[in-house]
Amino acid sequence: MNEIILQKLLELEQYENITILYACESGSRAWGFASPDSDFDVRFIYARPMNNYLGITEMPDNVGLPVNEVLDIGGWDLKKALQLFLKSNSTLYEWLQSPIIYRDDYGFADDLRKLMADYFSLRSGANHYLSMAHNTLRDDLQTEQVKLKRYFYALRPALACLWIVEKQSVSPMEFEKLRVMITDNTVQQAIDELLEKKKIADEKALIAPVQLLNNWLTATLNRCKERIATLPSERKQPDALNNIFRKYIRP
């Protein structure tokens, strides 16, 4: 599959007249809890020739291929990506930490990684993950049968939020790294059991709710919510990002 993904990225470059600066896996395969039938979520950042940025009309800020059951490939224009980085977009900060990298030929990702600690808004990031976890817990984990994968869609952002609140730093992307925030061994054991099930279950697998995890999620999110207002929220200046933009747009 890696060769197919690389070929698709090359075809996109040629068809769209773009340069892909960085491409990575962004979904459950990168988070660390893929199912046997999980698709590949490939995300990338690209640059266009300089003249495309100097016209009076805006160019499309994203490109991609039609989604199918196996591949979901899409990317953001360099300018859009840097604007979102300035706004502390948590999804982009995750892409830069992905353990599965398909393209990284120009040093662009490293340039951004060096700025992550300075530009990441703790309050914005914590609120983002709090909302994700809360909505999943409320909407998907309260019925008699729930989708197994939804537990991880609640646990991962809850842990990311807890990480930001407790450590006051950018949270890791990978679920296994986030699990260090759990001090209750019974919660860890319950998660281990779900992970073992997910390794052999398909994406639509249903299970009975795990009340222990529901209770832990509720308590953790309430604790985080109380502390988020105390986190700093500063607006950063775009100077360093403007320099990166000028560095990577094509002649």
HELIX and SHEET records of a PDB file:
HELIX    1   1 ASN A    2  GLU A   16  1                                  15    
HELIX    2   2 SER A   28  TRP A   31  1                                   4    
HELIX    3   3 MET A   50  TYR A   53  5                                   4    
HELIX    4   4 LEU A   78  LEU A   86  1                                   9    
HELIX    5   5 SER A   90  TRP A   95  1                                   6    
HELIX    6   6 PHE A  108  ARG A  113  1                                   6    
HELIX    7   7 MET A  116  TYR A  119  1                                   4    
HELIX    8   8 LEU A  122  ASP A  140  1                                  19    
HELIX    9   9 LEU A  148  LYS A  167  1                                  20    
HELIX   10  10 PHE A  175  LEU A  178  1                                   4    
HELIX   11  11 ARG A  179  MET A  181  5                                   3    
HELIX   12  12 ASN A  185  ILE A  200  1                                  16    
HELIX   13  13 GLN A  211  ILE A  228  1                                  18    
HELIX   14  14 ASP A  239  TYR A  248  1                                  10    
SHEET    1   A 5 ASN A  62  GLY A  64  0                                        
SHEET    2   A 5 LEU A  71  ASP A  77 -1                                        
SHEET    3   A 5 PHE A  40  ALA A  47  1                                        
SHEET    4   A 5 THR A  19  GLU A  25 -1                                        
SHEET    5   A 5 ILE A 101  ARG A 103 -1                                        
SHEET    1   B 2 VAL A 146  LYS A 147  0                                        
SHEET    2   B 2 LEU A 206  ILE A 207 -1                                        
END                                                                             
